[in-house]
Amino acid sequence: MKYIDIGGSGLRGSAVTLGCMRIDQLSEGEVAGLIGAATDAGITMFDHADIYGGGRCEEVFGAALARTTTRREDIVVQTKCGIRPGFFDFSADHLRASVEGSLRRLRTDYVDLLLLHRPDTLMEPDEVAAAFDELVTAGKVRHVGVSNQNPAQLELLRARVRQPLIANQLQFGLAHTALVDSGLNVNTGFEGGVVRDGGALEYCRLQGITIQPWSVLQHGHIAGTFLGNPDFRELNEELAALGAEYGATPAAVAVAWILRHPARMQPVVGTTKPARVAELARAADIELSRETWYALYRAAGNRLP
Ligand SMILES: NC(=O)c1ccc[n+]([C@@H]2O[C@H](COP(=O)([O-])OP(=O)(O)OC[C@H]3O[C@@H](n4cnc5c(N)ncnc54)[C@H](OP(=O)(O)O)[C@@H]3O)[C@@H](O)[C@H]2O)c1
């Protein structure tokens, strides 16, 4: 496993992070097994949100961690807040209450990184700043960041928030390439030339903000995995061939494709299977060439101008 300095903050996280959005169906024992498989493979960072499984994901993780020999201080736990049933809420009261709930469910005194989950257009940046000040001063939150935000939204927050925003979680993977499409198709009439995120990739690179790609093996909006999906035949053939070459699974090659980008992104994988966690961690050992990176991009159905 490789490790990165997230957003240049000094917070060290594994290059591959384990997302916990789907663990609500697992027992405490199964989650303990998943945590063990992750840490054995060098994955020391875990992604949560207050809403995952209606709180059950954080709860079962907290209970399971207590059963393992893994010490809280040896892992990095991040969670997200700001999505409520039917609306988004970055009010100071909600941010405070959400963190209290997450800490209780996770059975911890602090989260290493707190992300604002999805932009709230009714946000008052000063309220976010006040809540962050309180939470960081109290030691309940060590670092802050965002998720699904474009550069202008980040700028708006950065004008008021006193802590550095160290991460931006965005959907990115071989079957969801919007982050790179617009940069590759600048000033063309092709579909890929449409800027959907305001240039988030280039902005985050310039500002040293770590991009954490989510749903890396999914197509559409978490519509299912492209692995083994007949709609992605060429991509699956390429991934299988490369997997055979590297002695890794096609899924690991798909994650290595993300790690190959010089933006030094930190993919969040969402499997609930210990064996798959170990396989995916292998992605950090695979170095794809420039030619292979582009070949996979094209095999996923993308065209270059
Ligand atoms: N910030 C945001 O807005 C946002 C949105 C969505 C997700 N996230 C984060 O991103 C994380 C990952 O999202 P995701 O779960 O959609 O990611 P993913 O890794 O793309 O998908 C995981 C799903 O694919 C399945 N899968 C099928 N074949 C697989 C294989 N060979 N290897 C691995 N998985 C395979 C898994 O099933 P098995 O469990 O059976 O392996 C699981 O259901 C979430 O846990 C969450 O932390 C963030």
The ligand as a Gaussian input file, in Angstrom:
#p B3LYP/6-31G(d) Opt

LIG

0 1
 N      -19.545000      11.600000      -1.556000
 C      -20.566000      11.007000      -2.134000
 O      -21.529000      11.659000      -2.577000
 C      -20.567000       9.513000      -2.231000
 C      -21.555000       8.869000      -2.998000
 C      -21.526000       7.468000      -3.062000
 C      -20.526000       6.755000      -2.403000
 N      -19.598000       7.412000      -1.658000
 C      -18.522000       6.669000      -0.955000
 O      -17.863000       5.859000      -1.883000
 C      -17.823000       4.525000      -1.403000
 C      -17.789000       3.572000      -2.545000
 O      -19.017000       3.643000      -3.294000
 P      -19.605000       2.337000      -3.958000
 O      -19.894000       1.320000      -2.913000
 O      -20.682000       2.733000      -4.890000
 O      -18.286000       1.871000      -4.751000
 P      -17.855000       0.728000      -5.724000
 O      -16.593000       0.173000      -5.191000
 O      -17.854000       1.310000      -7.096000
 O      -19.009000      -0.371000      -5.683000
 C      -19.060000      -1.362000      -4.715000
 C      -20.181000      -2.286000      -5.110000
 O      -19.774000      -3.025000      -6.275000
 C      -19.927000      -4.411000      -6.003000
 N      -18.960000      -5.233000      -6.738000
 C      -19.294000      -6.123000      -7.700000
 N      -18.202000      -6.744000      -8.178000
 C      -17.151000      -6.243000      -7.498000
 C      -15.765000      -6.523000      -7.535000
 N      -15.236000      -7.409000      -8.361000
 N      -14.964000      -5.848000      -6.700000
 C      -15.485000      -4.929000      -5.848000
 N      -16.814000      -4.647000      -5.754000
 C      -17.637000      -5.289000      -6.585000
 C      -19.757000      -4.530000      -4.505000
 O      -20.360000      -5.737000      -4.080000
 P      -19.722000      -6.563000      -2.837000
 O      -19.959000      -5.743000      -1.632000
 O      -20.529000      -7.814000      -2.871000
 O      -18.275000      -6.781000      -3.144000
 C      -20.496000      -3.303000      -4.029000
 O      -21.897000      -3.529000      -4.025000
 C      -19.053000       4.396000      -0.494000
 O      -18.904000       3.351000       0.443000
 C      -19.041000       5.744000       0.148000
 O      -18.116000       5.723000       1.222000
 C      -19.594000       8.770000      -1.578000

